[in-house]
C-alpha cells in the first residue's frame, strides 16, 4: 500500500511539473512572438501625420547635432527634442555615435511643397 501511494504521489508530482513546464513554455513563446512581431511602429516624442523614419549611416566627424541640422524639420522640432528622440529610438548611450553605425532618424514631410 505504501508503494502504491508513493507511485500515485510521484505521478501527481510529474503531472504538476509537466503542466508547469507547458505554462512556462507558453509564456516564453508568447513573449517571443510579441517581441518579434512588435507593433510595427516606433513612437517618438513628436506625434504628427506624415512622420516616418529612415536609416542613415553615420560618417566620420558626424555628431547628433550635425545630423539634426541636416534632417530635422524645424516646424516640429528643436535641436534638443530631435536629438532626444534619436537617442531614444536608437537606444544611444551618452549621446555617442560612431562612424559606420546605422541609426534611425525621424523624418516629417514638408507639407508646404
C-alpha positions in Angstrom: 0.0 0.0 0.0 2.9 2.4 0.8 4.4 1.7 -2.6 1.1 2.4 -4.3 0.7 5.8 -2.5 4.3 6.7 -3.5 3.7 5.9 -7.1 0.5 7.8 -7.1 2.2 10.8 -5.4 5.1 10.7 -7.9 2.6 10.6 -10.9 0.8 13.6 -9.5 4.1 15.5 -9.0 5.1 14.6 -12.5 1.8 15.9 -13.8 2.2 19.1 -12.0 5.8 19.5 -13.3 4.5 18.8 -16.8 1.7 21.4 -16.6 4.1 24.0 -15.1 6.5 23.3 -17.9 3.8 23.8 -20.5 2.6 27.0 -18.9 6.2 28.3 -18.8 6.8 27.3 -22.4 3.6 29.1 -23.5 4.6 32.3 -21.7 8.0 32.2 -23.3 6.5 31.6 -26.7 4.0 34.4 -26.3 6.8 36.7 -25.2 9.0 35.8 -28.2 6.0 36.3 -30.6 5.3 39.7 -29.1 8.9 40.9 -29.3 9.4 39.6 -32.8 6.2 41.0 -34.2 6.0 44.1 -32.1 3.6 46.8 -33.0 5.3 47.7 -36.2 5.6 51.4 -35.2 8.0 53.5 -33.4 6.6 56.1 -31.0 8.7 59.2 -30.9 8.4 62.4 -28.9 6.8 64.3 -31.8 3.5 62.8 -32.9 2.4 64.3 -36.3 1.0 63.0 -39.5 3.5 62.5 -42.3 6.1 61.3 -39.9 8.4 58.4 -40.9 11.8 57.0 -40.2 14.9 56.5 -42.3 18.0 54.7 -41.5 21.2 56.6 -42.1 24.9 55.6 -41.8 27.0 57.8 -39.6 30.0 59.2 -41.4 33.3 60.4 -39.9 33.1 63.6 -37.9 29.3 63.5 -37.8 27.6 64.1 -34.5 24.0 64.0 -33.3 23.9 67.8 -33.7 25.2 67.8 -37.3 22.7 65.1 -38.2 19.9 67.1 -36.5 20.9 70.1 -38.6 20.7 68.0 -41.8 17.5 66.1 -41.1 15.2 67.8 -38.6 12.1 69.7 -39.6 12.2 73.0 -37.7 8.4 73.3 -37.7 8.1 70.4 -35.3 11.5 70.1 -33.6 14.1 72.0 -31.6 17.6 70.5 -31.9 17.2 69.2 -28.3 13.9 67.4 -29.0 15.1 65.9 -32.2 18.3 64.6 -30.6 16.3 63.3 -27.6 14.1 61.3 -30.0 17.0 60.0 -32.0 18.7 58.9 -28.8 15.5 57.3 -27.5 14.6 55.3 -30.6 18.2 54.1 -31.2 19.0 53.4 -27.5 22.1 55.6 -27.8 24.2 55.8 -24.6 26.0 59.1 -23.6 24.9 60.8 -26.9 27.8 59.0 -28.6 27.5 57.8 -32.2 30.3 56.2 -34.3 31.3 56.2 -37.9 29.7 53.2 -39.8 26.9 52.9 -37.2 23.4 52.9 -38.7 20.7 54.9 -36.8 17.1 55.7 -37.4 16.2 59.3 -38.0 12.6 60.7 -37.8 11.5 62.4 -41.0 8.5 64.7 -41.2 7.1 65.5 -44.6 7.2 69.1 -45.5 3.5 69.8 -46.5 4.3 73.2 -47.9 5.7 71.8 -51.2 
